[in-house]
């Protein structure tokens, strides 16, 4: 039986590690040719490089999501192989040492986060949509964009002013582009992960792990495959009439 993305192409930014890696591999398992762009090939959490994990089902290119030239190379690689771009996943994002409270956030911190989390989403979506509107529809749809947002784009998480602002901007960006390009056959959606364990739980601060469990109604925290499943739904024909949504994958966190 063929996969849900058989014969289609996808680009995944930030796809060597974590959520992006899980999405890329799930798409490949479902028959897509997947082009992964990232600054490194080896996963941050350890394991097989993404190029090796994909094999002939995809390709890896060293790419910075905040660079228009790099994003263009990713899209061209997919189009050169399959003849069209079916799915763009804007997954690349940063927080870490740049994500702080308002008074502690420097201009450099702010710019570093916005460059990837907002500029990267803008560049990836713009390049993808420009490609998609020129190609013939498949089952009524010319292409799909899936943006990885965050539950933190919907609330005010203490001490993360730039990150939360960037993710909130990404969510409204989804609404805007979905409205503008739905009439031309392009579907645009977001997936908002909750607390997802992408590495070794023992590496998390115990108090953070305890809080995350207490705050999540479901009996466990999230796994990358949970997010990959949601992204696959939005990338497939099962979501042919779904556009402009921010799909929570958070175990009920935002319902609490």
NORHUKA-V56016 format. One record per residue. OMEGA is omega as a letter, one per 20 degrees, with the letter a starting at -180 (999 if undefined). Layout:
[[OMEGA] [OMEGA]]
//
This chain:
[[a] [a] [a] [r] [a] [r] [a] [a] [r] [r] [r] [r] [a] [a] [a] [a] [r] [a] [a] [r] [r] [r] [a] [a] [r] [r] [r] [r] [a] [r] [a] [r] [a] [r] [a] [r] [r] [r] [r] [a] [a] [a] [a] [a] [a] [r] [a] [r] [a] [r] [r] [a] [r] [a] [a] [a] [a] [a] [r] [r] [r] [a] [r] [a] [a] [r] [r] [r] [r] [r] [r] [r] [r] [a] [a] [r] [r] [a] [r] [a] [a] [a] [r] [r] [a] [a] [r] [r] [r] [a] [a] [r] [r] [r] [r] [a] [r] [a] [a] [r] [a] [a] [r] [a] [r] [r] [r] [r] [a] [a] [a] [a] [a] [a] [a] [a] [r] [r] [r] [r] [r] [a] [a] [a] [a] [a] [a] [a] [r] [r] [a] [a] [a] [a] [a] [r] [r] [a] [r] [a] [r] [r] [a] [r] [r] [a] [r] [a] [r] [r] [a] [r] [a] [a] [r] [a] [a] [r] [a] [a] [a] [a] [a] [r] [a] [a] [r] [r] [r] [r] [r] [r] [r] [r] [a] [a] [r] [r] [a] [a] [r] [r] [a] [r] [r] [r] [a] [a] [r] [r] [a] [r] [r] [r] [a] [r] [a] [r] [r] [r] [a] [r] [r] [r] [a] [a] [r] [r] [r] [r] [a] [r] [a] [a] [a] [a] [a] [a] [r] [r] [a] [r] [r] [a] [r] [r] [r] [r] [r] [r] [r] [r] [a] [a] [a] [r] [r] [a] [a] [a] [a] [r] [r] [a] [r] [a] [r] [r] [a] [r] [r] [a] [a] [r] [a] [999]]
//
